[in-house]
Amino acid sequence: MDNLFEGLVKGGRIFANKEVLRPTYIPESLPHREKQIKHIADILSAVLRGETPSNILIYGKTGTGKTATVKYVSKELEAMGRKMGSKCSLIYINSEVFDTQYRIFAYLARFFNKRVPMIGWPTDMVYSEFKAGVDTEKRYVIVILDEVDRLAGKGDGALYNLSRINSELNNAKVSMIGISNDLTFTDLLDQRIRSSLGEEEIIFPPYNAAQLQDILSERAEIAFNDSVLDDSVIPLCAAFAAQEHGDARRALDLLRVSGEIAERANSPKVLEEHVREASERIEANRIVEVVKTLPLQSKIVLSSIVLLGRERNKKRFSSGEVYNMYRRSCNFLGMEPLTQRRVTDLVSELDILGLINAVIVSKGRYGRTKEISLSVPESSVQPVLMEDYKLKALANIKVKTQMTL
């Protein structure tokens, strides 16, 4: 009997190098991010002059090229530093994984050859080990904190210490770059952290359809064999992704999955029908990915709408009902609730993402109100929300029971 994988390991006719369509791939050029690249480079060039660069906060929706741009500039800076004899290190940390002060400083200490366990020590001892490791010689260290909004609350001690560390160092200098898709997360930070962390702020706008076509065309030249893409494929992928708030990551996923579908079907070309099938497959996973990447406060608002559905046994709720449940949830989690105005903004963002439906309804002489409802199945949302350990306690919140606000 032939092996199960016989015939599956031979090179396909579609792809030349599929990896360039992955989000982790950093291309040689980043179309339509020249302005942001120059801005970041201008700030970080201080390192090459023997100066400490300002801390940077970078904002933008998912798929707007924030992380790719920072990694691209980092690679260029390290190369120029080696050329000029300037000792500089750029350390990338995903704050979704390293989400506490202990984990962050343990990781940083290990980077500088300190043997620190990932659990078990007092946090101040781990911090001291990092300081001792980094300060052994004159150098510039830039800590890149992706998903930095995840540190608001439990992990913001790391932000505070990193923003003050230079006063405790004799040789080295440390700066931070924070990357976030939440424009408002600094509202949750202590004023002292907020002022030092956001010395420079850079916004990454969404891509439009034409810009996405340029990005896809550049990647497609490397990713695919000659003449395997139908002329309609790249424009259609770009159009679908432009509808999703200019998300380049979604555009690249669409193009890659379209090619995979064509290859499995033994099609000599990637066609429009493959793109539409890929879109349907990705849409099935979209809810999971969108909910996973929501900022914590947005997750609490969304969870509050789910809880309201269970408590009130109906599907539509006023903005006041949502805010009251949001406050109950925050109190249950031991968190400070945002103002009603801020929660209204978060509701609008969830509406834009397609997770909820928020419409203005006239109540006659009683005026107008916003009615809010889930626009995706609760069964798709609730399990993903509960994956966030910060929200697990909400599984125990008692519905039908009023809590003191």
DASULJO-V680212 format. One record per backbone hydrogen bond with DSSP energy under -0.5 kcal/mol. CO is the residue of the C=O (numbers start at 1). NH is the residue of the N-H. Records with the same first field share a line. If there is no record, write none. Layout:
# DASULJO-V680212
CO = NH, NH
This chain:
# DASULJO-V680212
3 = 6
5 = 8, 9
14 = 225
17 = 20
18 = 21
19 = 22
22 = 25
25 = 27
29 = 31
30 = 33
33 = 37
34 = 38
35 = 39
36 = 40
37 = 41
38 = 42
39 = 43
40 = 44
41 = 45
43 = 46
44 = 47
45 = 48, 49
46 = 49, 51
47 = 50
51 = 53
55 = 200
56 = 178
57 = 202
58 = 180
59 = 204
61 = 64
63 = 248
65 = 69
66 = 70
67 = 71
68 = 72
69 = 73
70 = 74
71 = 75
72 = 76
73 = 77
74 = 78
75 = 79
76 = 80
77 = 81
78 = 82
79 = 83
80 = 84
81 = 85, 86
85 = 87
86 = 88
87 = 140
89 = 91, 142
90 = 92
91 = 144
93 = 95, 146
94 = 97, 98
97 = 99
100 = 104
101 = 105
102 = 106
103 = 107
104 = 108
105 = 109
106 = 110
107 = 111
108 = 112
109 = 112, 114
110 = 113
114 = 116
122 = 125, 126
123 = 127
124 = 128
125 = 129
126 = 130
127 = 131
128 = 132
129 = 133
130 = 134
131 = 135
133 = 136
134 = 137
137 = 139
139 = 173
140 = 89
141 = 143, 175
142 = 91, 144
143 = 145, 177
144 = 93, 146
145 = 148, 179
146 = 95
147 = 150
148 = 151
149 = 152
151 = 155, 156
152 = 154
153 = 156
154 = 101
155 = 158, 159
156 = 160
157 = 161
158 = 162
159 = 163
160 = 164
161 = 164, 165
164 = 167
165 = 168
166 = 169
173 = 141
175 = 143
176 = 56
177 = 145
178 = 58
179 = 147, 148
180 = 60
181 = 183
182 = 185
184 = 187
185 = 188
186 = 189
190 = 193, 194
191 = 195
192 = 196
193 = 197
194 = 198
196 = 199
197 = 199
200 = 57
202 = 59
203 = 205
204 = 61
208 = 212
209 = 213
210 = 214
211 = 215
212 = 216
213 = 217
214 = 218
215 = 219
216 = 220
217 = 221
218 = 222
219 = 222, 223
220 = 224
223 = 16, 17
225 = 228
228 = 230, 270
230 = 233, 234
231 = 235
232 = 236
233 = 237
234 = 238
235 = 239
236 = 240
237 = 241
238 = 242
239 = 243
240 = 244
241 = 244, 246, 247
242 = 245, 246
246 = 207, 248
247 = 251
248 = 252
249 = 253
250 = 254
251 = 255
252 = 256
253 = 257
254 = 258
255 = 259
256 = 260
257 = 261
258 = 262
259 = 263
260 = 264
261 = 265
262 = 267
263 = 266
269 = 271
270 = 230
271 = 274, 275
272 = 276
273 = 277
274 = 278
275 = 279
276 = 280
277 = 281
278 = 282
279 = 283
280 = 284
281 = 285
282 = 285, 286
283 = 287
285 = 289
286 = 290
287 = 291
288 = 292
289 = 293
291 = 294
295 = 299
296 = 300
297 = 301
298 = 302
299 = 303
300 = 304
301 = 305
302 = 306
303 = 307
304 = 308
305 = 309
306 = 310
307 = 311
308 = 312
309 = 313
317 = 372
318 = 322
319 = 323
320 = 324
321 = 325
322 = 326
323 = 327
324 = 328
325 = 329
326 = 330
327 = 331
328 = 332
329 = 333
330 = 334, 335
331 = 334
335 = 337
339 = 343
340 = 344
341 = 345
342 = 346
343 = 347
344 = 348
345 = 349
346 = 350
347 = 351
348 = 352
349 = 353
350 = 355, 356
351 = 354
355 = 375, 376
357 = 359, 373
359 = 371
361 = 369
363 = 366
364 = 367
367 = 363
369 = 361, 371
370 = 319
371 = 359
372 = 317
373 = 357
377 = 380, 381
378 = 382
381 = 385
382 = 386
383 = 387
384 = 387
385 = 388
387 = 389
388 = 391, 392
391 = 394
392 = 395
393 = 396
394 = 397
397 = 399
398 = 401
